Amino acid sequence: MLLEALGSALLGLLLAGAAIHRLSHRLPTRSLVLATGVAGALCGAFVTHSALDAGGVLLPLVGAAVVSAASLSLLLRPGGRLRRRSATA
């Protein structure tokens, strides 16, 4: 189980690093993105391991990747300017 935790934390760091590399202009500070990636991966691995009573290492890592990617996607800001006008203008 320790290897699952270390593997999922490393996977979260890799996903967060890829997000920083590709989408740095749409993300908040680097430390927040890295922490979110690792925390999401650890939570995903824990939930998957608890729900499926994991017999292997692959399923918890898949769950870690899914939850980490989902939590990182919540940090994204809109790319362009919003061109909506208020109703009173």
N, CA, C and O atoms as a printed pandas DataFrame, in Angstrom:
     atom_number atom_name residue_name chain_id  residue_number  x_coord  y_coord  z_coord
0              1         N          MET        A               1    0.823   -1.185    0.000
1              2        CA          MET        A               1    0.000    0.000    0.000
2              3         C          MET        A               1    0.872    1.254    0.000
3              4         O          MET        A               1    0.477    2.292   -0.533
4              5         N          LEU        A               2    2.038    1.155    0.589
5              6        CA          LEU        A               2    2.952    2.295    0.585
6              7         C          LEU        A               2    3.407    2.601   -0.839
7              8         O          LEU        A               2    3.539    3.768   -1.208
8              9         N          LEU        A               3    3.644    1.577   -1.631
9             10        CA          LEU        A               3    4.040    1.791   -3.022
10            11         C          LEU        A               3    2.912    2.410   -3.834
11            12         O          LEU        A               3    3.166    3.212   -4.732
12            13         N          GLU        A               4    1.672    2.051   -3.530
13            14        CA          GLU        A               4    0.520    2.680   -4.195
14            15         C          GLU        A               4    0.473    4.172   -3.880
15            16         O          GLU        A               4    0.233    4.992   -4.767
16            17         N          ALA        A               5    0.699    4.518   -2.629
17            18        CA          ALA        A               5    0.665    5.928   -2.231
18            19         C          ALA        A               5    1.796    6.714   -2.894
19            20         O          ALA        A               5    1.578    7.818   -3.393
20            21         N          LEU        A               6    2.988    6.153   -2.897
21            22        CA          LEU        A               6    4.106    6.836   -3.539
22            23         C          LEU        A               6    3.907    6.938   -5.045
23            24         O          LEU        A               6    4.200    7.971   -5.648
24            25         N          GLY        A               7    3.412    5.870   -5.645
25            26        CA          GLY        A               7    3.157    5.889   -7.085
26            27         C          GLY        A               7    2.076    6.886   -7.460
27            28         O          GLY        A               7    2.197    7.587   -8.465
28            29         N          SER        A               8    1.028    6.955   -6.667
29            30        CA          SER        A               8   -0.043    7.900   -6.981
30            31         C          SER        A               8    0.409    9.338   -6.746
31            32         O          SER        A               8    0.011   10.234   -7.491
32            33         N          ALA        A               9    1.228    9.576   -5.730
33            34        CA          ALA        A               9    1.755   10.925   -5.511
34            35         C          ALA        A               9    2.658   11.343   -6.666
35            36         O          ALA        A               9    2.612   12.491   -7.108
36            37         N          LEU        A              10    3.467   10.429   -7.147
37            38        CA          LEU        A              10    4.323   10.715   -8.291
38            39         C          LEU        A              10    3.494   10.965   -9.545
39            40         O          LEU        A              10    3.807   11.854  -10.337
40            41         N          LEU        A              11    2.442   10.181   -9.722
41            42        CA          LEU        A              11    1.542   10.385  -10.855
42            43         C          LEU        A              11    0.861   11.745  -10.781
43            44         O          LEU        A              11    0.713   12.422  -11.799
44            45         N          GLY        A              12    0.448   12.149   -9.586
45            46        CA          GLY        A              12   -0.144   13.473   -9.403
46            47         C          GLY        A              12    0.839   14.586   -9.709
47            48         O          GLY        A              12    0.463   15.598  -10.300
48            49         N          LEU        A              13    2.096   14.413   -9.315
49            50        CA          LEU        A              13    3.117   15.403   -9.641
50            51         C          LEU        A              13    3.348   15.489  -11.144
51            52         O          LEU        A              13    3.508   16.581  -11.689
52            53         N          LEU        A              14    3.365   14.340  -11.814
53            54        CA          LEU        A              14    3.556   14.335  -13.262
54            55         C          LEU        A              14    2.400   15.016  -13.981
55            56         O          LEU        A              14    2.619   15.791  -14.911
56            57         N          LEU        A              15    1.175   14.733  -13.559
57            58        CA          LEU        A              15    0.025   15.377  -14.188
58            59         C          LEU        A              15    0.011   16.885  -13.924
59            60         O          LEU        A              15   -0.309   17.670  -14.817
60            61         N          ALA        A              16    0.355   17.282  -12.714
61            62        CA          ALA        A              16    0.406   18.706  -12.395
62            63         C          ALA        A              16    1.525   19.394  -13.177
63            64         O          ALA        A              16    1.354   20.519  -13.646
64            65         N          GLY        A              17    2.656   18.728  -13.316
65            66        CA          GLY        A              17    3.749   19.296  -14.103
66            67         C          GLY        A              17    3.380   19.454  -15.567
67            68         O          GLY        A              17    3.735   20.450  -16.197
68            69         N          ALA        A              18    2.666   18.473  -16.112
69            70        CA          ALA        A              18    2.213   18.580  -17.500
70            71         C          ALA        A              18    1.210   19.711  -17.653
71            72         O          ALA        A              18    1.229   20.433  -18.650
72            73         N          ALA        A              19    0.329   19.866  -16.663
73            74        CA          ALA        A              19   -0.648   20.957  -16.719
74            75         C          ALA        A              19    0.050   22.313  -16.643
75            76         O          ALA        A              19   -0.334   23.247  -17.347
76            77         N          ILE        A              20    1.061   22.428  -15.804
77            78        CA          ILE        A              20    1.805   23.684  -15.696
78            79         C          ILE        A              20    2.529   23.980  -17.003
79            80         O          ILE        A              20    2.567   25.125  -17.452
80            81         N          HIS        A              21    3.092   22.963  -17.601
81            82        CA          HIS        A              21    3.835   23.157  -18.843
82            83         C          HIS        A              21    2.928   23.592  -19.984
83            84         O          HIS        A              21    3.288   24.478  -20.759
84            85         N          ARG        A              22    1.757   22.978  -20.094
85            86        CA          ARG        A              22    0.865   23.262  -21.216
86            87         C          ARG        A              22   -0.067   24.450  -20.971
87            88         O          ARG        A              22   -0.390   25.179  -21.910
88            89         N          LEU        A              23   -0.501   24.655  -19.738
89            90        CA          LEU        A              23   -1.546   25.639  -19.455
90            91         C          LEU        A              23   -1.142   26.647  -18.382
91            92         O          LEU        A              23   -1.987   27.066  -17.591
92            93         N          SER        A              24    0.107   27.038  -18.340
93            94        CA          SER        A              24    0.576   27.905  -17.252
94            95         C          SER        A              24   -0.129   29.259  -17.242
95            96         O          SER        A              24   -0.293   29.854  -16.177
96            97         N          HIS        A              25   -0.545   29.751  -18.391
97            98        CA          HIS        A              25   -1.213   31.046  -18.450
98            99         C          HIS        A              25   -2.643   31.009  -17.925
99           100         O          HIS        A              25   -3.234   32.058  -17.670
100          101         N          ARG        A              26   -3.204   29.813  -17.759
101          102        CA          ARG        A              26   -4.583   29.697  -17.284
102          103         C          ARG        A              26   -4.686   29.111  -15.878
103          104         O          ARG        A              26   -5.790   28.857  -15.395
104          105         N          LEU        A              27   -3.554   28.895  -15.220
105          106        CA          LEU        A              27   -3.543   28.280  -13.895
106          107         C          LEU        A              27   -3.041   29.267  -12.845
107          108         O          LEU        A              27   -2.317   30.207  -13.174
108          109         N          PRO        A              28   -3.424   29.057  -11.572
109          110        CA          PRO        A              28   -2.882   29.901  -10.486
110          111         C          PRO        A              28   -1.425   29.538  -10.205
111          112         O          PRO        A              28   -0.765   28.959  -11.067
112          113         N          THR        A              29   -0.924   29.853   -9.057
113          114        CA          THR        A              29    0.482   29.645   -8.723
114          115         C          THR        A              29    0.888   28.180   -8.832
115          116         O          THR        A              29    0.080   27.266   -8.665
116          117         N          ARG        A              30    2.169   27.998   -9.118
117          118        CA          ARG        A              30    2.724   26.657   -9.337
118          119         C          ARG        A              30    2.578   25.769   -8.102
119          120         O          ARG        A              30    2.274   24.583   -8.229
120          121         N          SER        A              31    2.789   26.320   -6.927
121          122        CA          SER        A              31    2.717   25.506   -5.705
122          123         C          SER        A              31    1.298   24.994   -5.457
123          124         O          SER        A              31    1.117   23.868   -4.995
124          125         N          LEU        A              32    0.303   25.808   -5.760
125          126        CA          LEU        A              32   -1.082   25.371   -5.600
126          127         C          LEU        A              32   -1.424   24.255   -6.584
127          128         O          LEU        A              32   -2.120   23.305   -6.226
128          129         N          VAL        A              33   -0.944   24.364   -7.806
129          130        CA          VAL        A              33   -1.217   23.343   -8.817
130          131         C          VAL        A              33   -0.550   22.023   -8.438
131          132         O          VAL        A              33   -1.161   20.961   -8.555
132          133         N          LEU        A              34    0.689   22.087   -7.988
133          134        CA          LEU        A              34    1.392   20.863   -7.585
134          135         C          LEU        A              34    0.719   20.197   -6.383
135          136         O          LEU        A              34    0.560   18.977   -6.350
136          137         N          ALA        A              35    0.333   20.996   -5.412
137          138        CA          ALA        A              35   -0.334   20.435   -4.229
138          139         C          ALA        A              35   -1.691   19.833   -4.585
139          140         O          ALA        A              35   -2.068   18.788   -4.056
140          141         N          THR        A              36   -2.418   20.489   -5.478
141          142        CA          THR        A              36   -3.721   19.966   -5.901
142          143         C          THR        A              36   -3.570   18.658   -6.656
143          144         O          THR        A              36   -4.361   17.736   -6.460
144          145         N          GLY        A              37   -2.568   18.567   -7.512
145          146        CA          GLY        A              37   -2.338   17.332   -8.263
146          147         C          GLY        A              37   -2.015   16.160   -7.351
147          148         O          GLY        A              37   -2.544   15.063   -7.533
148          149         N          VAL        A              38   -1.156   16.386   -6.382
149          150        CA          VAL        A              38   -0.779   15.311   -5.453
150          151         C          VAL        A              38   -1.949   14.936   -4.553
151          152         O          VAL        A              38   -2.215   13.752   -4.344
152          153         N          ALA        A              39   -2.646   15.928   -4.021
153          154        CA          ALA        A              39   -3.777   15.635   -3.126
154          155         C          ALA        A              39   -4.891   14.910   -3.869
155          156         O          ALA        A              39   -5.488   13.976   -3.332
156          157         N          GLY        A              40   -5.175   15.329   -5.089
157          158        CA          GLY        A              40   -6.193   14.640   -5.880
158          159         C          GLY        A              40   -5.813   13.209   -6.179
159          160         O          GLY        A              40   -6.658   12.314   -6.126
160          161         N          ALA        A              41   -4.547   12.983   -6.493
161          162        CA          ALA        A              41   -4.087   11.624   -6.782
162          163         C          ALA        A              41   -4.156   10.733   -5.545
163          164         O          ALA        A              41   -4.573    9.578   -5.630
164          165         N          LEU        A              42   -3.755   11.262   -4.414
165          166        CA          LEU        A              42   -3.813   10.455   -3.188
166          167         C          LEU        A              42   -5.253   10.134   -2.796
167          168         O          LEU        A              42   -5.547    9.016   -2.373
168          169         N          CYS        A              43   -6.148   11.106   -2.936
169          170        CA          CYS        A              43   -7.562   10.859   -2.632
170          171         C          CYS        A              43   -8.158    9.850   -3.606
171          172         O          CYS        A              43   -8.918    8.969   -3.203
172          173         N          GLY        A              44   -7.820    9.975   -4.879
173          174        CA          GLY        A              44   -8.331    9.039   -5.867
174          175         C          GLY        A              44   -7.845    7.617   -5.639
175          176         O          GLY        A              44   -8.608    6.663   -5.787
176          177         N          ALA        A              45   -6.582    7.478   -5.281
177          178        CA          ALA        A              45   -6.049    6.147   -4.988
178          179         C          ALA        A              45   -6.701    5.556   -3.744
179          180         O          ALA        A              45   -7.006    4.364   -3.706
180          181         N          PHE        A              46   -6.915    6.384   -2.729
181          182        CA          PHE        A              46   -7.555    5.898   -1.505
182          183         C          PHE        A              46   -8.987    5.442   -1.758
183          184         O          PHE        A              46   -9.397    4.375   -1.302
184          185         N          VAL        A              47   -9.742    6.258   -2.487
185          186        CA          VAL        A              47  -11.137    5.905   -2.765
186          187         C          VAL        A              47  -11.218    4.640   -3.621
187          188         O          VAL        A              47  -12.038    3.761   -3.357
188          189         N          THR        A              48  -10.379    4.550   -4.631
189          190        CA          THR        A              48  -10.390    3.373   -5.496
190          191         C          THR        A              48   -9.965    2.132   -4.731
191          192         O          THR        A              48  -10.565    1.068   -4.883
192          193         N          HIS        A              49   -8.946    2.262   -3.920
193          194        CA          HIS        A              49   -8.491    1.115   -3.125
194          195         C          HIS        A              49   -9.567    0.676   -2.133
195          196         O          HIS        A              49   -9.771   -0.521   -1.930
196          197         N          SER        A              50  -10.248    1.626   -1.521
197          198        CA          SER        A              50  -11.295    1.300   -0.549
198          199         C          SER        A              50  -12.524    0.698   -1.217
199          200         O          SER        A              50  -13.125   -0.244   -0.698
200          201         N          ALA        A              51  -12.892    1.245   -2.367
201          202        CA          ALA        A              51  -14.122    0.793   -3.023
202          203         C          ALA        A              51  -13.955   -0.566   -3.684
203          204         O          ALA        A              51  -14.867   -1.392   -3.643
204          205         N          LEU        A              52  -12.808   -0.804   -4.287
205          206        CA          LEU        A              52  -12.625   -2.035   -5.061
206          207         C          LEU        A              52  -11.825   -3.097   -4.327
207          208         O          LEU        A              52  -11.616   -4.190   -4.854
208          209         N          ASP        A              53  -11.377   -2.789   -3.123
209          210        CA          ASP        A              53  -10.541   -3.710   -2.363
210          211         C          ASP        A              53   -9.433   -4.224   -3.269
211          212         O          ASP        A              53   -9.331   -5.420   -3.543
212          213         N          ALA        A              54   -8.619   -3.304   -3.720
213          214        CA          ALA        A              54   -7.684   -3.498   -4.826
214          215         C          ALA        A              54   -6.851   -4.762   -4.693
215          216         O          ALA        A              54   -6.213   -5.010   -3.670
216          217         N          GLY        A              55   -6.876   -5.548   -5.753
217          218        CA          GLY        A              55   -6.063   -6.742   -5.817
218          219         C          GLY        A              55   -4.746   -6.473   -6.515
219          220         O          GLY        A              55   -3.841   -7.307   -6.473
220          221         N          GLY        A              56   -4.626   -5.336   -7.147
221          222        CA          GLY        A              56   -3.413   -4.978   -7.871
222          223         C          GLY        A              56   -3.092   -3.515   -7.680
223          224         O          GLY        A              56   -3.699   -2.827   -6.858
224          225         N          VAL        A              57   -2.141   -3.057   -8.442
225          226        CA          VAL        A              57   -1.709   -1.671   -8.332
226          227         C          VAL        A              57   -2.313   -0.820   -9.446
227          228         O          VAL        A              57   -2.391    0.401   -9.314
228          229         N          LEU        A              58   -2.734   -1.437  -10.523
229          230        CA          LEU        A              58   -3.178   -0.688  -11.691
230          231         C          LEU        A              58   -4.468    0.101  -11.439
231          232         O          LEU        A              58   -4.548    1.274  -11.805
232          233         N          LEU        A              59   -5.463   -0.512  -10.830
233          234        CA          LEU        A              59   -6.740    0.178  -10.619
234          235         C          LEU        A              59   -6.632    1.400   -9.706
235          236         O          LEU        A              59   -7.208    2.439  -10.030
236          237         N          PRO        A              60   -5.924    1.323   -8.589
237          238        CA          PRO        A              60   -5.772    2.545   -7.789
238          239         C          PRO        A              60   -5.019    3.653   -8.517
239          240         O          PRO        A              60   -5.294    4.831   -8.292
240          241         N          LEU        A              61   -4.076    3.297   -9.382
241          242        CA          LEU        A              61   -3.374    4.324  -10.143
242          243         C          LEU        A              61   -4.277    4.968  -11.184
243          244         O          LEU        A              61   -4.158    6.162  -11.460
244          245         N          VAL        A              62   -5.178    4.184  -11.763
245          246        CA          VAL        A              62   -6.149    4.757  -12.698
246          247         C          VAL        A              62   -7.087    5.704  -11.960
247          248         O          VAL        A              62   -7.377    6.796  -12.447
248          249         N          GLY        A              63   -7.557    5.293  -10.794
249          250        CA          GLY        A              63   -8.400    6.174   -9.978
250          251         C          GLY        A              63   -7.662    7.422   -9.553
251          252         O          GLY        A              63   -8.251    8.502   -9.503
252          253         N          ALA        A              64   -6.375    7.294   -9.245
253          254        CA          ALA        A              64   -5.574    8.456   -8.877
254          255         C          ALA        A              64   -5.446    9.430  -10.039
255          256         O          ALA        A              64   -5.537   10.643   -9.856
256          257         N          ALA        A              65   -5.238    8.896  -11.226
257          258        CA          ALA        A              65   -5.105    9.762  -12.402
258          259         C          ALA        A              65   -6.409   10.490  -12.711
259          260         O          ALA        A              65   -6.398   11.669  -13.066
260          261         N          VAL        A              66   -7.523    9.793  -12.577
261          262        CA          VAL        A              66   -8.819   10.403  -12.887
262          263         C          VAL        A              66   -9.148   11.522  -11.909
263          264         O          VAL        A              66   -9.537   12.613  -12.326
264          265         N          VAL        A              67   -9.001   11.268  -10.639
265          266        CA          VAL        A              67   -9.347   12.290   -9.637
266          267         C          VAL        A              67   -8.350   13.450   -9.671
267          268         O          VAL        A              67   -8.737   14.602   -9.473
268          269         N          SER        A              68   -7.088   13.161   -9.918
269          270        CA          SER        A              68   -6.097   14.231  -10.023
270          271         C          SER        A              68   -6.388   15.126  -11.223
271          272         O          SER        A              68   -6.325   16.350  -11.111
272          273         N          ALA        A              69   -6.703   14.535  -12.357
273          274        CA          ALA        A              69   -7.029   15.338  -13.540
274          275         C          ALA        A              69   -8.298   16.155  -13.316
275          276         O          ALA        A              69   -8.384   17.306  -13.744
276          277         N          ALA        A              70   -9.271   15.566  -12.651
277          278        CA          ALA        A              70  -10.511   16.296  -12.380
278          279         C          ALA        A              70  -10.273   17.461  -11.419
279          280         O          ALA        A              70  -10.833   18.541  -11.608
280          281         N          SER        A              71   -9.460   17.256  -10.404
281          282        CA          SER        A              71   -9.201   18.347   -9.461
282          283         C          SER        A              71   -8.338   19.438  -10.101
283          284         O          SER        A              71   -8.504   20.617   -9.788
284          285         N          LEU        A              72   -7.428   19.060  -10.986
285          286        CA          LEU        A              72   -6.639   20.068  -11.688
286          287         C          LEU        A              72   -7.495   20.869  -12.658
287          288         O          LEU        A              72   -7.252   22.057  -12.872
288          289         N          SER        A              73   -8.486   20.229  -13.239
289          290        CA          SER        A              73   -9.341   20.948  -14.183
290          291         C          SER        A              73  -10.183   22.013  -13.485
291          292         O          SER        A              73  -10.625   22.969  -14.122
292          293         N          LEU        A              74  -10.405   21.855  -12.194
293          294        CA          LEU        A              74  -11.170   22.854  -11.450
294          295         C          LEU        A              74  -10.385   24.139  -11.220
295          296         O          LEU        A              74  -10.964   25.166  -10.865
296          297         N          LEU        A              75   -9.078   24.090  -11.420
297          298        CA          LEU        A              75   -8.249   25.280  -11.220
298          299         C          LEU        A              75   -8.158   26.159  -12.454
299          300         O          LEU        A              75   -7.694   27.296  -12.362
300          301         N          LEU        A              76   -8.586   25.666  -13.600
301          302        CA          LEU        A              76   -8.444   26.414  -14.849
302          303         C          LEU        A              76   -9.314   27.665  -14.857
303          304         O          LEU        A              76  -10.462   27.652  -14.413
304          305         N          ARG        A              77   -8.737   28.741  -15.371
305          306        CA          ARG        A              77   -9.455   29.991  -15.549
306          307         C          ARG        A              77   -9.825   30.123  -17.014
307          308         O          ARG        A              77   -9.205   29.475  -17.858
308          309         N          PRO        A              78  -10.805   30.933  -17.339
309          310        CA          PRO        A              78  -11.169   31.137  -18.747
310          311         C          PRO        A              78   -9.985   31.680  -19.544
311          312         O          PRO        A              78   -9.182   32.466  -19.041
312          313         N          GLY        A              79   -9.895   31.240  -20.805
313          314        CA          GLY        A              79   -8.769   31.618  -21.638
314          315         C          GLY        A              79   -8.838   33.034  -22.165
315          316         O          GLY        A              79   -7.844   33.759  -22.122
316          317         N          GLY        A              80   -9.991   33.441  -22.661
317          318        CA          GLY        A              80  -10.105   34.767  -23.251
318          319         C          GLY        A              80  -10.950   35.677  -22.396
319          320         O          GLY        A              80  -11.419   35.306  -21.320
320          321         N          ARG        A              81  -11.130   36.876  -22.903
321          322        CA          ARG        A              81  -11.977   37.812  -22.166
322          323         C          ARG        A              81  -13.434   37.450  -22.379
323          324         O          ARG        A              81  -13.829   36.994  -23.452
324          325         N          LEU        A              82  -14.200   37.655  -21.367
325          326        CA          LEU        A              82  -15.642   37.462  -21.491
326          327         C          LEU        A              82  -16.223   38.711  -22.119
327          328         O          LEU        A              82  -15.977   39.815  -21.633
328          329         N          ARG        A              83  -16.967   38.568  -23.159
329          330        CA          ARG        A              83  -17.498   39.732  -23.881
330          331         C          ARG        A              83  -18.983   39.928  -23.624
331          332         O          ARG        A              83  -19.712   40.413  -24.489
332          333         N          ARG        A              84  -19.408   39.564  -22.480
333          334        CA          ARG        A              84  -20.806   39.761  -22.139
334          335         C          ARG        A              84  -21.004   41.164  -21.569
335          336         O          ARG        A              84  -20.154   41.693  -20.853
336          337         N          ARG        A              85  -22.118   41.730  -21.898
337          338        CA          ARG        A              85  -22.482   43.018  -21.325
338          339         C          ARG        A              85  -23.579   42.808  -20.315
339          340         O          ARG        A              85  -24.425   41.926  -20.464
340          341         N          SER        A              86  -23.557   43.604  -19.316
341          342        CA          SER        A              86  -24.591   43.473  -18.301
342          343         C          SER        A              86  -25.924   43.991  -18.862
343          344         O          SER        A              86  -25.943   44.717  -19.857
344          345         N          ALA        A              87  -26.995   43.627  -18.240
345          346        CA          ALA        A              87  -28.323   44.016  -18.709
346          347         C          ALA        A              87  -28.564   45.514  -18.529
347          348         O          ALA        A              87  -29.374   46.103  -19.244
348          349         N          THR        A              88  -27.872   46.123  -17.588
349          350        CA          THR        A              88  -28.098   47.555  -17.345
350          351         C          THR        A              88  -27.276   48.438  -18.267
351          352         O          THR        A              88  -27.538   49.638  -18.350
352          353         N          ALA        A              89  -26.293   47.886  -18.962
353          354        CA          ALA        A              89  -25.420   48.725  -19.818
354          355         C          ALA        A              89  -26.031   49.005  -21.155
355          356         O          ALA        A              89  -25.426   49.690  -21.979
